[in-house]
Amino acid sequence: MIQSSFDFLLLSLLSIPFSYVNYLFLIEAIKPLTPLIQQACRRLQDLSSLDIRYTYSLIVKLNSLSCSVTKLYEEVFKDTFGSVLMASLLGATTTAVAILSIEAGRKHAYRIQAVVVPIILLSGNTFGISVILPLVWIPLNGITQYMNRYKKSSNHNYIHPFRVVAIMAAVIFGQILVSALPFMAKNPSQFRTALTILQFGPIIYSTIEWVCTFLSRSSCFAHENQQPITRADAMQSKIFVQQLYMTLTVANLILHYGIIAYIFLQDLKVVQTLASMLRAQPWTAANSTGLNAGSLYISINLIALVCTFAYWAALDGGLDGLILYGLSCLVLGPGAGLAAYCWVREQSKHDQYILGKA
């Protein structure tokens, strides 16, 4: 673990160049789809008769942006391999969303972190979650630790159990159910509507989280709670957080091995597809010969998301944290591995709290 807060801050800022490089890769990946997307979304009202959704909001520019993202996701789902990758990415993203909310709800967190979370999630759905997290969230973590460098509180990791329950409700109803909608659509119209809801899902997620938090009680905002934290409070907080991460571990584990079983049953030839991903130049659209550019886009997003949290684990837990996270992802899959790592991390933080109280 990095002991110096200033070193931690500098290393946290190094994730910004990674975000930029990842963004360039994503843009390059979808270049073959750019003419198709531009043609579909250039004049939305004129295309209404072509069964293309053109109303997303009252703002024309937002309509065009939403149409572009929806069209991109449509190309992803045209390919069976792309659909499988999308399911895995959504599972890992669900764990990432929970982590952002948990970290923003801790006692050492600043109000800005709670405000930034929905912005990160919404922009992540548009520009790629693997771009936004290293660009904003990891540097923000470094800044927070640096600003807390003189605070010698042993309970700064505390989060109110009611806040955890609110996050759990938001994860289930605002993230998991919303992410499942495109896979349950029965016709093209329902599918496009589901993709639209998925884009704006972070608004649903954040609304559920904050409403549930508000309805429980005001002391759920740990950074505003001035009451002393006892060992019993810390233990209860740890149990609730670990239960959340255990739930995400089990759910993502089922998803991961369900995907593996589906791949074998469908004989998708993953090795050949991944090999073609490295050889294909240029990458092509789903209805052409070659690799689906949408699938490549999702692949890069998923790999970059795993790398982002690997860097976070290294910053937070040093080499041991990185190895633990890597092994967890290797055995359990990206989403379950991340959640399992966070379960162990929460236990470690509680042990540090007990030592601080001893």
C-alpha positions in Angstrom: 0.0 0.0 0.0 1.2 3.5 -0.8 1.9 5.3 2.5 2.4 8.9 1.2 -0.8 10.8 0.4 1.1 12.9 -2.1 2.5 9.9 -3.9 -1.0 8.4 -3.9 -2.4 11.6 -5.4 0.3 11.7 -8.2 -0.2 8.0 -9.0 -4.0 8.5 -9.1 -3.6 11.2 -11.7 -1.7 8.8 -13.9 -4.9 7.1 -14.8 -5.9 10.1 -16.9 -3.5 9.3 -19.7 -4.8 5.7 -19.7 -8.3 7.1 -20.1 -7.2 9.1 -23.1 -5.5 6.2 -24.8 -8.5 4.0 -24.1 -10.7 6.6 -25.7 -8.6 6.6 -28.8 -8.8 2.8 -29.1 -12.6 2.9 -28.7 -13.0 5.6 -31.4 -10.8 3.6 -33.7 -12.8 0.4 -33.0 -16.1 2.0 -34.1 -14.8 3.8 -37.2 -16.4 1.3 -39.5 -19.8 2.0 -37.9 -19.5 5.8 -38.0 -21.1 6.3 -41.5 -23.9 3.9 -40.5 -24.6 5.8 -37.3 -24.3 9.2 -38.9 -26.7 8.2 -41.7 -29.3 6.9 -39.2 -29.1 9.9 -36.8 -28.4 12.9 -39.1 -32.0 14.0 -39.6 -34.0 12.2 -37.0 -37.5 13.5 -37.8 -37.1 12.6 -41.5 -36.3 9.0 -40.6 -39.3 8.5 -38.3 -41.0 6.4 -41.0 -38.1 4.0 -41.0 -38.8 2.6 -37.6 -35.9 4.4 -36.0 -36.5 6.0 -32.6 -35.9 9.7 -32.9 -37.4 11.2 -29.7 -35.3 10.8 -26.6 -35.6 14.2 -24.9 -36.8 17.8 -25.7 -33.2 18.8 -26.6 -32.3 18.1 -30.3 -28.6 17.6 -29.7 -29.3 15.1 -26.9 -31.6 13.3 -29.3 -28.8 12.9 -31.8 -26.3 11.7 -29.2 -28.8 9.2 -27.7 -29.6 8.0 -31.2 -25.9 7.4 -31.9 -25.4 5.4 -28.8 -28.6 3.3 -29.4 -27.5 2.6 -32.9 -24.0 1.5 -31.7 -25.6 -0.9 -29.2 -27.9 -2.2 -31.9 -24.8 -3.2 -33.9 -23.4 -4.9 -30.8 -26.5 -7.0 -30.2 -26.6 -8.1 -33.9 -23.6 -10.3 -33.1 -24.1 -13.2 -30.7 -20.6 -12.8 -29.4 -21.2 -9.1 -28.9 -24.3 -9.9 -26.8 -22.3 -12.2 -24.6 -19.6 -9.6 -24.1 -22.3 -6.9 -23.4 -23.8 -9.1 -20.6 -20.3 -9.6 -19.1 -19.6 -5.8 -19.3 -23.0 -5.0 -17.7 -22.3 -7.4 -14.9 -18.9 -5.8 -14.1 -20.4 -2.4 -14.5 -23.0 -3.2 -11.9 -20.3 -4.1 -9.4 -18.4 -0.9 -10.3 -21.6 1.2 -9.7 -22.0 -0.3 -6.3 -18.4 0.5 -5.4 -18.7 4.1 -6.5 -21.8 4.6 -4.3 -20.2 2.8 -1.3 -17.1 4.9 -1.4 -19.1 8.1 -1.8 -21.1 7.2 1.3 -18.2 6.7 3.7 -17.5 9.0 6.5 -14.3 10.4 5.0 -16.1 11.2 1.7 -16.8 14.7 0.6 -20.2 15.9 -0.7 -18.8 16.4 -4.2 -18.2 12.6 -4.5 -21.9 11.8 -3.9 -22.8 14.5 -6.5 -20.3 13.3 -9.1 -21.3 9.6 -9.0 -24.5 10.0 -11.1 -22.6 12.3 -13.5 -19.9 9.6 -13.9 -22.5 6.9 -14.5 -24.5 8.9 -17.0 -21.4 10.0 -19.0 -20.0 6.4 -18.7 -23.1 5.1 -20.5 -22.5 7.5 -23.3 -18.7 7.7 -23.7 -17.7 4.4 -22.1 -17.5 3.5 -18.4 -13.9 2.5 -18.9 -13.0 6.0 -20.1 -14.8 8.0 -17.4 -13.7 6.0 -14.3 -9.9 6.5 -14.9 -10.5 10.1 -16.0 -12.6 11.2 -13.0 -13.2 8.6 -10.3 -9.6 7.4 -9.6 -8.1 10.9 -9.6 -11.0 12.0 -7.3 -10.1 9.2 -4.9 -6.5 10.4 -4.8 -7.6 14.0 -4.2 -9.9 12.8 -1.3 -7.1 10.9 0.4 -4.8 13.8 0.0 -7.3 16.2 1.6 -7.8 13.7 4.4 -4.1 13.3 5.1 -4.2 15.1 8.5 -7.4 13.5 9.7 -6.4 10.7 12.2 -9.8 9.1 12.6 -10.0 5.3 12.7 -13.7 5.3 11.7 -13.4 7.3 8.4 -14.4 4.2 6.4 -17.8 3.9 8.2 -20.9 4.0 6.1 -24.4 3.9 7.7 -26.2 0.5 7.2 -29.3 2.2 5.9 -27.3 3.9 3.2 -26.0 0.4 2.2 -29.6 -0.8 2.0 -30.5 2.1 -0.2 -27.6 1.3 -2.5 -28.7 -2.3 -2.6 -32.2 -1.3 -3.7 -30.7 1.0 -6.4 -28.5 -1.8 -7.7 -31.3 -4.2 -8.0 -34.0 -2.0 -9.4 -31.9 0.8 -11.1 -29.0 -1.3 -12.5 -29.7 -5.0 -12.7 -33.3 -4.8 -13.9 -32.5 -2.0 -16.3 -29.5 -3.9 -17.7 -31.7 -6.9 -18.3 -34.3 -5.1 -20.4 -32.5 -5.3 -23.8 -32.1 -9.1 -23.4 -35.9 -9.5 -22.6 -37.2 -7.4 -25.6 -39.5 -9.3 -27.9 -39.5 -6.9 -30.9 -37.3 -4.1 -32.4 -39.4 -1.4 -30.9 -39.2 -2.8 -27.4 -35.4 -3.4 -28.0 -34.8 0.3 -28.9 -36.8 1.5 -26.0 -34.8 -0.8 -23.7 -31.6 0.5 -25.0 -32.8 4.1 -24.4 -33.8 3.2 -20.8 -30.3 1.6 -20.4 -28.6 4.9 -21.5 -30.5 6.9 -18.9 -30.4 4.1 -16.3 -28.1 6.1 -14.0 -30.8 8.7 -13.5 -33.1 5.9 -12.3 -30.3 4.4 -10.2 -29.4 7.7 -8.5 -33.0 8.6 -7.9 -33.7 5.3 -6.1 -30.6 5.5 -4.0 -31.2 9.1 -2.8 -34.9 8.6 -2.2 -34.3 5.4 -0.2 -31.6 7.2 1.7 -33.8 10.2 2.4 -36.7 8.0 3.5 -34.6 6.1 6.0 -33.1 8.9 8.0 -30.8 11.9 7.7 -27.9 10.3 9.6 -27.4 7.9 6.6 -25.2 10.6 5.2 -22.1 9.5 7.1 -20.0 12.5 6.3 -22.7 14.7 8.0 -23.1 12.4 11.0 -21.2 13.8 14.0 -22.2 11.0 16.4 -19.4 8.9 17.7 -19.0 5.5 16.0 -18.8 2.5 18.3 -17.3 -0.9 17.6 -20.8 -2.3 17.3 -21.6 0.4 14.7 -18.5 -0.4 12.7 -19.2 -4.1 12.8 -22.8 -3.6 11.6 -21.5 -1.3 8.8 -19.0 -3.9 7.7 -21.6 -6.7 7.7 -24.0 -4.8 5.5 -21.3 -3.8 3.0 -20.0 -7.3 2.8 -23.5 -8.7 2.3 -23.9 -6.3 -0.7 -20.6 -7.4 -2.2 -21.4 -11.1 -1.5 -24.7 -10.7 -3.3 -22.9 -9.1 -6.3 -20.3 -11.9 -6.2 -22.9 -14.6 -6.4 -25.0 -12.9 -9.1 -22.0 -12.2 -11.3 -20.6 -15.7 -10.7 -23.8 -17.2 -12.0 -23.8 -14.8 -14.9 -20.1 -15.5 -15.8 -20.4 -19.3 -15.8 -23.8 -19.1 -17.5 -22.1 -17.2 -20.3 -19.4 -19.8 -20.5 -22.1 -22.6 -20.7 -23.9 -20.6 -23.4 -20.7 -20.2 -25.4 -20.1 -23.9 -25.4 -23.7 -24.7 -26.2 -23.8 -22.3 -29.1 -20.3 -23.3 -30.3 -19.2 -19.6 -30.7 -15.5 -20.4 -31.3 -14.3 -17.7 -28.9 -10.6 -18.4 -29.5 -11.0 -17.9 -33.2 -13.0 -14.7 -32.7 -10.4 -13.3 -30.3 -7.7 -14.1 -32.7 -9.5 -12.4 -35.5 -9.9 -9.4 -33.2 -6.1 -9.0 -33.3 -5.7 -9.6 -37.0 -8.7 -7.7 -38.5 -7.8 -4.5 -40.2 -10.0 -2.6 -40.7 -12.7 -3.9 -38.4 -16.1 -4.3 -40.1 -19.7 -3.9 -39.3 -21.9 -6.8 -38.3 -23.4 -7.3 -41.7 -20.0 -7.5 -43.5 -17.4 -10.1 -43.5 -15.0 -9.9 -40.6 -15.2 -8.9 -37.0 -18.1 -7.0 -35.6 -16.8 -3.5 -34.7 -19.4 -3.2 -32.0 -18.1 -6.4 -30.4 -14.6 -5.0 -30.5 -15.9 -1.8 -28.8 -17.4 -3.8 -26.0 -14.3 -6.0 -25.7 -12.0 -2.9 -25.3 -14.4 -1.4 -22.7 -14.4 -4.6 -20.7 -10.7 -5.1 -20.8 -10.0 -1.5 -19.9 -12.6 -1.6 -17.0 -10.7 -4.6 -15.5 -7.4 -2.8 -15.9 -8.8 0.3 -14.3 -9.8 -1.6 -11.2 -6.6 -3.5 -11.2 -4.8 -0.2 -10.9 -7.2 0.9 -8.2 -6.5 -2.4 -6.3 -2.7 -1.8 -6.6 -3.1 1.8 -5.3 -5.3 0.7 -2.4 -3.7 -2.6 -1.4 -0.3 -2.7 -3.1 1.0 -5.8 -4.8 -1.0 -8.0 -2.5 -4.2 -6.2 -3.5 -3.3 -6.5 -7.2 -2.6 -10.2 -7.0 -5.8 -10.9 -5.0 -7.9 -8.9 -7.5 -6.2 -10.6 -10.5 -6.7 -14.1 -9.1 -10.3 -13.3 -8.2 -11.1 -12.1 -11.8 -9.3 -15.1 -13.3 -11.4 -17.7 -11.3 -14.7 -15.9 -10.8 -14.9 -13.6 -13.8 -14.6 -9.7 -14.0 -17.8 -8.8 -12.1 -17.6 -11.4 -9.4 -13.9 -11.1 -9.1 -14.2 -7.4 -8.4 -17.0 -7.9 -5.9 -15.0 -10.7 -4.1 -12.0 -8.4 -3.9 -14.1 -5.7 -2.3 -15.5 -8.2 0.2 -11.9 -9.0 1.4 -11.0 -5.3 1.3 -13.9 -4.5 3.6 -12.7 -7.1 6.1 -9.2 -5.6 6.0 -10.5 -2.1 6.6 -12.5 -3.3 9.6 -9.5 -5.1 11.0 -7.5 -1.8 10.7 -10.3 0.0 12.5 -10.2 -2.6 15.4 -6.4 -2.2 15.6 -6.9 1.6 15.7 -9.3 1.2 18.6 -7.1 -1.2 20.5 
